[in-house]
Amino acid sequence: MSGHSKWSTIKRKKGAADAKRGQLFTRLAREISIAARQGGGDPDTNFRLRLAVDRARANNMPKDNIERAIAKGTGEDKDGTVQIEEVMYEGYAPHGVAMLIECVTDNRNRAVAEIRHSLTRFGGSMGETGSVNWQFSRMAYFSFPLGSNDEDKIFELAVEAGADDVTFDDGFVEITGEVENFKAINDQLEAAKIQPDEAGLRYFPNNEIELSPSDTAQVLRVVETLEDLDDVQNVYSNLRITDEALEELETA
């Protein structure tokens, strides 16, 4: 399983998402607003918006919040005049670990200042545009509990839809594939009445760096700090989390 996958497993076990539901709603609202601004406010014709709304509902985001976020994105909400934009920052954690930091923000200066502070605090640094992103590939990504589903059937439907990889670990399923196969995989899951916890386009490292368990924990503290920032949506790295490091982190 990739470093991202193992980090996701750790967060699930620690219940990090539930502990920060208010922050999660803010991020979901921004995601909805961006999608509505780019493709319109109708989830039936705006696929990205439909995914964002589905994710918000899966996390019990109130209907009023969802509708308000859509209105801000389309410009119907006069209070939504603040410009929200997507921006990707590049940098390095300690030990040379490459990082992509995906933000949705209404203030670039604030976002970059907070990210720079978080990185330098732990011995990392910001990178120039293009210094890191060549080390990653964008992929379609889905994650959901296996539940009562049959592993063989899940594997078959994913591969038929064009998935490159299907993994089963700790009761969860993770599916990755080429960006152009995202909709086909999503449609197959929908037809099977499977609602992913996560569905979107994510960045995966072309090559991973393996560190000692203690150094891995140090890098993951940087990841946690960045993920706690209001403007940060996702953090990607080329860190490989070994089984030994995972054991140490789970007992920490």
KOLKE-507439 format. One record per residue (C-alpha): residue in three letters; z, y, x. Coordinates in steps of 0.05 Angstrom, whole numbers, padded with zeros to 5 digits, always signed. Layout:
<sites>
ALAZYX...
</sites>
This chain:
<sites>
MET+00000+00000+00000SER-00016+00070+00025GLY+00036+00120+00049HIS+00025+00160-00014SER+00037+00099-00057LYS+00102+00081-00022TRP+00127+00153-00026SER+00111+00152-00101THR+00152+00088-00107ILE+00212+00120-00073LYS+00209+00180-00119ARG+00204+00136-00180LYS+00266+00097-00159LYS+00306+00160-00146GLY+00284+00191-00212ALA+00262+00255-00178ALA+00214+00274-00234ASP+00265+00269-00289ALA+00316+00309-00249LYS+00268+00368-00245ARG+00236+00368-00314GLY+00235+00444-00320GLN+00196+00448-00255LEU+00150+00392-00279PHE+00134+00430-00343THR+00116+00492-00303ARG+00067+00451-00260LEU+00037+00417-00321ALA+00028+00483-00356ARG-00009+00512-00296GLU-00053+00450-00292ILE-00071+00457-00366SER-00086+00531-00358ILE-00131+00520-00299ALA-00169+00465-00336ALA-00176+00508-00398ARG-00201+00568-00358GLN-00254+00526-00322GLY-00279+00483-00380GLY-00256+00514-00445GLY-00197+00500-00492ASP-00224+00438-00528PRO-00196+00373-00498ASP-00252+00334-00533THR-00305+00369-00492ASN-00264+00386-00430PHE-00246+00320-00395ARG-00200+00352-00344LEU-00162+00388-00399ARG-00155+00323-00438LEU-00124+00289-00378ALA-00077+00347-00366VAL-00055+00348-00439ASP-00046+00273-00440ARG-00002+00277-00378ALA+00039+00333-00409ARG+00050+00293-00472ALA+00069+00231-00432ASN+00123+00273-00400ASN+00148+00298-00468MET+00124+00369-00458PRO+00133+00407-00525LYS+00070+00419-00565ASP+00081+00495-00565ASN+00083+00496-00490ILE+00017+00458-00486GLU-00017+00504-00536ARG+00009+00566-00501ALA-00017+00540-00433ILE-00086+00528-00463ALA-00086+00598-00494LYS-00068+00629-00427GLY-00125+00591-00393THR-00177+00613-00444GLY-00152+00684-00447GLU-00131+00682-00519ASP-00059+00695-00499LYS-00054+00768-00481ASP+00009+00753-00441GLY-00033+00706-00398THR-00068+00760-00359VAL-00037+00738-00293GLN-00091+00704-00252ILE-00073+00632-00234GLU-00115+00599-00181GLU-00120+00534-00143VAL-00115+00537-00068MET-00108+00484-00014TYR-00068+00497+00050GLU-00072+00455+00113GLY-00018+00442+00163TYR+00022+00395+00207ALA+00090+00363+00197PRO+00131+00342+00259HIS+00100+00288+00304GLY+00029+00312+00290VAL+00026+00286+00218ALA-00032+00321+00182MET-00018+00351+00113LEU-00058+00379+00055ILE-00017+00421+00008GLU-00048+00432-00061CYS-00023+00494-00098VAL-00033+00527-00165THR-00006+00598-00158ASP-00008+00668-00186ASN+00011+00696-00117ARG-00024+00670-00055ASN+00019+00712-00008ARG+00083+00682-00036ALA+00055+00611-00035VAL+00032+00614+00037ALA+00096+00647+00061GLU+00140+00593+00029ILE+00096+00537+00056ARG+00096+00566+00126HIS+00172+00574+00124SER+00182+00502+00100LEU+00137+00474+00155THR+00165+00514+00213ARG+00236+00500+00190PHE+00225+00427+00207GLY+00182+00437+00269GLY+00115+00436+00235SER+00061+00489+00230MET+00005+00518+00187GLY-00066+00498+00205GLU-00131+00536+00203THR-00179+00523+00145GLY-00217+00459+00160SER-00169+00435+00214VAL-00140+00379+00171ASN-00183+00366+00109TRP-00236+00327+00148GLN-00183+00273+00159PHE-00179+00259+00084SER-00225+00233+00029ARG-00220+00252-00044MET-00212+00192-00090ALA-00201+00176-00163TYR-00129+00152-00172PHE-00092+00118-00230SER-00020+00092-00233PHE+00017+00059-00291PRO+00070+00005-00305LEU+00041-00065-00309GLY+00085-00081-00369SER+00058-00140-00409ASN-00012-00132-00383ASP-00045-00189-00345GLU-00059-00174-00272ASP-00126-00211-00272LYS-00151-00173-00332ILE-00130-00106-00303PHE-00165-00124-00238GLU-00229-00145-00274LEU-00234-00083-00317ALA-00221-00037-00259VAL-00273-00070-00214GLU-00324-00070-00270ALA-00314+00004-00277GLY-00326+00016-00203ALA-00256+00015-00172ASP-00252+00004-00098ASP-00180-00021-00096VAL-00127-00047-00144THR-00056-00060-00121PHE+00004-00089-00157ASP+00073-00072-00130ASP+00143-00068-00158GLY+00118-00072-00230PHE+00066-00017-00222VAL-00010-00017-00218GLU-00049+00031-00174ILE-00124+00038-00178THR-00169+00078-00132GLY-00244+00089-00132GLU-00299+00138-00116VAL-00295+00206-00150GLU-00358+00193-00190ASN-00326+00131-00221PHE-00265+00167-00247LYS-00289+00174-00319ALA-00314+00102-00322ILE-00247+00075-00298ASN-00209+00121-00345ASP-00252+00099-00404GLN-00240+00026-00389LEU-00165+00037-00387GLU-00168+00076-00451ALA-00207+00020-00485ALA-00153-00028-00463LYS-00101+00019-00493ILE-00070+00034-00425GLN-00041+00104-00415PRO-00034+00119-00340ASP+00027+00156-00316GLU-00018+00189-00265ALA-00093+00199-00270GLY-00131+00248-00227LEU-00168+00262-00162ARG-00125+00255-00100TYR-00134+00258-00025PHE-00124+00196+00017PRO-00123+00195+00094ASN-00181+00163+00130ASN-00132+00139+00184GLU-00056+00136+00182ILE-00003+00152+00234GLU+00055+00103+00240LEU+00122+00131+00264SER+00191+00102+00275PRO+00236+00097+00213SER+00277+00158+00234ASP+00215+00200+00248THR+00185+00178+00182ALA+00248+00201+00146GLN+00242+00269+00181VAL+00170+00278+00157LEU+00188+00257+00086ARG+00242+00311+00085VAL+00187+00361+00098VAL+00146+00330+00041GLU+00206+00335-00006THR+00218+00408+00014LEU+00145+00426+00001GLU+00144+00389-00066ASP+00205+00429-00088LEU+00166+00494-00083ASP+00144+00521-00151ASP+00072+00534-00129VAL+00060+00465-00098GLN+00026+00414-00142ASN+00014+00357-00092VAL+00027+00342-00018TYR-00017+00293+00019SER-00007+00267+00089ASN-00034+00215+00137LEU+00035+00185+00148ARG+00039+00110+00142ILE+00106+00087+00113THR+00123+00019+00142ASP+00166-00032+00107GLU+00221-00019+00157ALA+00219+00056+00143LEU+00219+00042+00069GLU+00282-00001+00075GLU+00317+00053+00114LEU+00298+00107+00064GLU+00320+00066+00004THR+00389+00055+00034ALA+00397+00128+00055
</sites>
